Amino acid sequence: MSMIKPRVDKLLDRTDSHYAAVIVAAKRARQINAYYHSLSEGAYGEYTPPMVETDSGSNYLTISLEEVAAGKIKYEYKT
């Protein structure tokens, strides 16, 4: 059995709820996906590349969760 990384408690240290962690990570995973697709199309500079070194390969959600846990992503609620 494999462990889920990063651990949920590390995510909750950086976000104020499970909901926020999921929403922020999902949005960032879509941005990472767009970044890699833009590279294959020859467009550079439009999207931010992954901000952490990871062994997860092409699992964009895991990369985004690791970015949240590392404190690389800041978010705020719209009011």
KETOR-973641 format. One record per residue: x, y, z of N, C-alpha, C, O, CB in turn. Coordinates in Angstrom, 1 decimal. Glycine has a CB too. Example, Ala and Ser with C-alpha at 12.3 -4.5 7.8 and 13.67 -1.06 7.14 Angstrom:
<pts>
[[13.2 -5.7 7.8] [12.3 -4.5 7.8] [13.2 -3.3 7.8] [14.2 -3.3 8.5] [11.3 -4.5 9.0]]
[[12.8 -2.2 7.1] [13.7 -1.1 7.1] [12.9 0.0 7.9] [13.4 1.1 8.0] [14.1 -0.6 5.7]]
</pts>
This chain:
<pts>
[[0.8 -1.2 0.0] [0.0 0.0 0.0] [0.9 1.2 0.0] [1.9 1.3 0.7] [-1.0 0.0 1.2]]
[[0.5 2.2 -0.8] [1.3 3.4 -0.9] [0.7 4.6 0.0] [-0.5 4.6 0.2] [1.5 3.9 -2.3]]
[[1.5 5.4 0.5] [1.1 6.6 1.3] [0.7 7.7 0.3] [1.3 7.9 -0.7] [2.2 7.0 2.3]]
[[-0.3 8.5 0.7] [-0.7 9.6 0.0] [0.2 10.8 0.4] [0.4 11.0 1.6] [-2.2 10.0 0.2]]
[[0.9 11.4 -0.6] [1.8 12.5 -0.3] [1.4 13.7 -1.1] [1.0 13.5 -2.2] [3.3 12.1 -0.6]]
[[1.4 14.8 -0.5] [1.7 15.2 0.8] [0.6 14.8 1.8] [-0.6 14.6 1.3] [2.0 16.7 0.9]]
[[0.9 14.7 3.0] [-0.1 14.4 4.0] [-1.1 15.5 4.2] [-0.8 16.7 4.0] [0.6 14.1 5.4]]
[[-2.3 15.1 4.5] [-3.5 16.1 4.6] [-3.2 17.1 5.7] [-3.5 18.3 5.5] [-4.7 15.3 5.0]]
[[-2.5 16.7 6.8] [-2.3 17.7 7.8] [-1.3 18.8 7.4] [-1.4 20.0 7.8] [-1.7 17.0 9.1]]
[[-0.4 18.5 6.4] [0.5 19.5 5.9] [-0.3 20.5 5.0] [0.0 21.7 4.9] [1.6 18.9 5.1]]
[[-1.3 20.0 4.3] [-2.1 20.8 3.4] [-3.0 21.8 4.3] [-3.1 22.9 4.0] [-3.1 20.0 2.5]]
[[-3.5 21.2 5.4] [-4.3 22.1 6.3] [-3.5 23.1 7.0] [-4.1 24.1 7.5] [-5.1 21.2 7.2]]
[[-2.2 22.9 7.1] [-1.4 24.0 7.7] [-1.3 25.2 6.8] [-1.1 26.3 7.2] [0.0 23.5 8.0]]
[[-1.5 25.0 5.5] [-1.4 26.0 4.5] [-2.7 26.6 4.0] [-2.8 27.7 3.4] [-0.6 25.5 3.3]]
[[-3.8 25.9 4.3] [-5.1 26.3 3.9] [-6.0 26.3 5.1] [-5.7 25.8 6.2] [-5.7 25.4 2.8]]
[[-7.2 26.9 5.0] [-8.1 27.0 6.2] [-9.1 25.9 6.2] [-9.9 25.9 7.2] [-8.7 28.4 6.2]]
[[-9.2 25.1 5.2] [-10.2 24.0 5.2] [-9.9 23.0 4.1] [-9.0 23.2 3.2] [-11.6 24.6 4.9]]
[[-10.5 21.8 4.2] [-10.3 20.8 3.2] [-10.8 21.3 1.8] [-10.2 21.1 0.8] [-11.1 19.5 3.6]]
[[-11.9 22.0 1.9] [-12.5 22.6 0.7] [-11.5 23.5 -0.1] [-11.4 23.4 -1.3] [-13.8 23.3 1.0]]
[[-10.9 24.4 0.7] [-9.9 25.3 0.1] [-8.8 24.6 -0.5] [-8.3 24.9 -1.6] [-9.5 26.3 1.1]]
[[-8.3 23.5 0.2] [-7.1 22.8 -0.4] [-7.5 22.1 -1.7] [-6.7 22.1 -2.6] [-6.7 21.7 0.7]]
[[-8.7 21.5 -1.8] [-9.1 20.9 -3.0] [-9.3 21.8 -4.1] [-8.9 21.6 -5.2] [-10.5 20.1 -2.7]]
[[-10.0 23.0 -3.9] [-10.2 23.9 -4.9] [-8.9 24.5 -5.4] [-8.7 24.6 -6.6] [-11.1 25.1 -4.4]]
[[-8.0 24.9 -4.5] [-6.8 25.5 -4.9] [-5.9 24.5 -5.7] [-5.3 24.9 -6.7] [-6.0 26.0 -3.7]]
[[-5.8 23.3 -5.2] [-5.0 22.3 -5.9] [-5.6 21.9 -7.3] [-4.8 21.7 -8.2] [-4.9 21.0 -5.0]]
[[-6.9 21.8 -7.4] [-7.5 21.5 -8.7] [-7.3 22.6 -9.7] [-7.0 22.3 -10.9] [-9.0 21.3 -8.5]]
[[-7.4 23.9 -9.3] [-7.2 25.0 -10.2] [-5.7 25.0 -10.6] [-5.4 25.2 -11.8] [-7.5 26.3 -9.5]]
[[-4.8 24.8 -9.7] [-3.4 24.8 -10.1] [-3.0 23.6 -11.0] [-2.2 23.7 -11.8] [-2.5 24.7 -8.8]]
[[-3.7 22.4 -10.7] [-3.4 21.2 -11.6] [-3.8 21.6 -13.0] [-3.2 21.1 -14.0] [-4.2 20.0 -11.1]]
[[-4.9 22.3 -13.2] [-5.3 22.7 -14.6] [-4.3 23.6 -15.2] [-4.1 23.5 -16.4] [-6.7 23.3 -14.5]]
[[-3.7 24.5 -14.4] [-2.7 25.4 -14.9] [-1.5 24.7 -15.3] [-0.9 25.0 -16.3] [-2.4 26.5 -13.8]]
[[-1.1 23.7 -14.5] [0.1 22.9 -14.9] [-0.1 22.1 -16.1] [0.7 22.0 -17.0] [0.5 21.9 -13.7]]
[[-1.3 21.5 -16.3] [-1.7 20.8 -17.5] [-1.6 21.7 -18.7] [-1.1 21.3 -19.7] [-3.2 20.2 -17.4]]
[[-2.1 22.9 -18.6] [-2.1 23.9 -19.7] [-0.6 24.3 -20.0] [-0.3 24.5 -21.2] [-2.9 25.2 -19.3]]
[[0.2 24.4 -19.0] [1.6 24.7 -19.2] [2.3 23.6 -20.1] [2.9 24.0 -21.1] [2.4 24.8 -17.9]]
[[2.1 22.3 -19.7] [2.7 21.3 -20.5] [2.1 21.2 -21.9] [2.8 20.8 -22.9] [2.5 19.9 -19.8]]
[[0.8 21.4 -22.1] [0.2 21.4 -23.4] [0.7 22.6 -24.2] [0.9 22.5 -25.4] [-1.3 21.5 -23.3]]
[[1.0 23.8 -23.6] [1.5 24.9 -24.4] [2.9 24.7 -24.8] [3.4 25.2 -25.8] [1.4 26.2 -23.5]]
[[3.7 23.9 -24.0] [5.1 23.6 -24.4] [5.1 22.8 -25.7] [5.9 23.0 -26.6] [5.8 22.8 -23.3]]
[[4.1 21.8 -25.8] [4.1 21.0 -27.0] [3.6 21.8 -28.2] [3.9 21.4 -29.3] [3.2 19.8 -26.8]]
[[3.0 22.9 -28.0] [2.5 23.7 -29.1] [3.5 24.9 -29.4] [3.3 25.6 -30.4] [1.2 24.3 -28.8]]
[[4.6 25.0 -28.6] [5.6 26.0 -28.9] [5.3 27.3 -28.3] [6.1 28.3 -28.6] [5.7 26.1 -30.3]]
[[4.3 27.4 -27.4] [4.1 28.7 -26.7] [4.8 28.7 -25.4] [4.7 27.8 -24.6] [2.5 28.9 -26.5]]
[[5.6 29.8 -25.2] [6.4 29.8 -24.0] [6.0 31.1 -23.2] [5.6 32.1 -23.8] [7.9 29.9 -24.3]]
[[6.0 31.0 -21.9] [5.8 32.2 -21.0] [4.4 32.5 -20.7] [4.1 33.4 -19.9] [6.4 33.3 -21.7]]
[[3.4 31.7 -21.2] [2.0 32.0 -20.9] [1.6 31.4 -19.6] [0.7 32.0 -18.9] [1.2 31.5 -22.0]]
[[2.1 30.3 -19.2] [1.7 29.6 -18.0] [2.9 29.4 -17.1] [4.1 29.3 -17.5] [1.0 28.3 -18.3]]
[[2.7 29.3 -15.8] [3.7 29.1 -14.8] [4.1 27.7 -14.7] [3.2 26.8 -14.5] [3.3 29.7 -13.4]]
[[5.4 27.3 -14.8] [5.8 25.9 -14.7] [5.6 25.4 -13.2] [5.5 26.2 -12.3] [7.2 25.7 -15.2]]
[[5.7 24.1 -13.0] [5.7 23.6 -11.6] [6.8 24.3 -10.8] [7.9 24.5 -11.2] [5.9 22.1 -11.6]]
[[6.4 24.6 -9.5] [7.3 25.3 -8.6] [8.0 24.5 -7.6] [8.7 25.0 -6.8] [6.5 26.4 -7.9]]
[[7.9 23.1 -7.7] [8.5 22.2 -6.8] [9.2 21.1 -7.6] [8.6 20.7 -8.7] [7.6 21.7 -5.7]]
[[10.2 20.5 -7.1] [10.8 19.3 -7.7] [10.1 18.1 -7.1] [9.9 18.1 -5.9] [12.4 19.2 -7.4]]
[[9.7 17.2 -8.0] [8.9 16.1 -7.5] [9.2 14.8 -8.3] [9.7 14.9 -9.4] [7.4 16.4 -7.7]]
[[8.9 13.7 -7.7] [9.0 12.4 -8.3] [7.7 11.9 -8.9] [7.7 10.8 -9.4] [9.6 11.4 -7.3]]
[[6.7 12.7 -8.9] [5.4 12.3 -9.3] [5.2 12.2 -10.8] [4.2 11.7 -11.3] [4.3 13.1 -8.7]]
[[6.2 12.7 -11.5] [6.1 12.6 -13.0] [5.0 13.5 -13.6] [5.0 14.7 -13.5] [5.9 11.2 -13.4]]
[[4.0 12.8 -14.2] [3.0 13.6 -14.9] [1.7 13.7 -14.2] [0.7 13.9 -14.8] [2.8 13.0 -16.3]]
[[1.7 13.4 -12.9] [0.5 13.5 -12.1] [0.4 15.0 -11.6] [0.9 15.4 -10.6] [0.5 12.5 -10.9]]
[[-0.4 15.8 -12.4] [-0.5 17.2 -12.1] [-1.1 17.5 -10.8] [-0.8 18.5 -10.2] [-1.2 17.9 -13.3]]
[[-2.1 16.7 -10.4] [-2.8 17.0 -9.1] [-1.8 16.8 -8.0] [-1.8 17.6 -7.0] [-4.0 16.1 -8.9]]
[[-1.0 15.8 -8.0] [0.0 15.5 -7.0] [1.1 16.7 -6.9] [1.5 17.1 -5.9] [0.8 14.2 -7.2]]
[[1.5 17.1 -8.1] [2.4 18.3 -8.2] [1.8 19.5 -7.5] [2.4 20.2 -6.7] [2.8 18.6 -9.6]]
[[0.5 19.8 -7.8] [-0.2 20.9 -7.3] [-0.4 20.8 -5.8] [-0.2 21.8 -5.0] [-1.5 21.2 -7.9]]
[[-0.7 19.6 -5.3] [-0.8 19.4 -3.8] [0.6 19.6 -3.1] [0.6 20.1 -2.0] [-1.3 18.0 -3.5]]
[[1.6 19.2 -3.8] [3.0 19.4 -3.2] [3.3 20.9 -3.1] [4.0 21.4 -2.2] [4.0 18.6 -4.0]]
[[2.9 21.6 -4.1] [3.1 23.1 -4.1] [2.3 23.7 -3.0] [2.8 24.6 -2.4] [2.7 23.7 -5.5]]
[[1.1 23.3 -2.8] [0.3 23.8 -1.7] [1.0 23.5 -0.3] [1.1 24.4 0.5] [-1.1 23.2 -1.7]]
[[1.4 22.3 -0.2] [2.1 21.9 1.1] [3.4 22.6 1.3] [3.7 22.9 2.5] [2.3 20.4 1.1]]
[[4.1 23.0 0.2] [5.3 23.7 0.4] [5.1 25.2 0.6] [6.1 25.9 0.8] [6.2 23.5 -0.9]]
[[3.9 25.7 0.5] [3.6 27.1 0.7] [3.9 27.9 -0.5] [4.1 29.2 -0.4] [4.4 27.6 1.8]]
[[4.0 27.3 -1.7] [4.3 28.0 -2.9] [3.0 28.7 -3.5] [3.2 29.6 -4.4] [4.9 27.1 -4.0]]
[[1.9 28.3 -3.1] [0.6 28.9 -3.6] [-0.1 29.7 -2.6] [-0.3 29.2 -1.5] [-0.3 27.8 -4.2]]
[[-0.4 30.9 -2.9] [-1.2 31.8 -2.0] [-2.5 32.0 -2.6] [-2.7 32.1 -3.9] [-0.5 33.2 -1.7]]
[[-3.6 32.1 -1.8] [-4.9 32.3 -2.4] [-5.7 33.2 -1.4] [-5.3 33.4 -0.3] [-5.7 30.9 -2.5]]
[[-6.7 33.8 -2.0] [-7.6 34.6 -1.1] [-9.0 34.4 -1.7] [-9.2 34.2 -2.9] [-7.2 36.1 -1.1]]
[[-10.0 34.6 -0.8] [-11.4 34.5 -1.2] [-11.9 35.8 -1.8] [-11.5 36.9 -1.3] [-12.2 34.1 0.0]]
[[-12.7 35.7 -2.8] [-13.3 36.9 -3.4] [-14.5 37.3 -2.6] [-15.3 36.4 -2.2] [-13.7 36.7 -4.9]]
[[-14.6 38.6 -2.3] [-15.7 39.0 -1.5] [-16.6 39.9 -2.3] [-17.7 40.4 -1.8] [-15.3 39.7 -0.3]]
</pts>
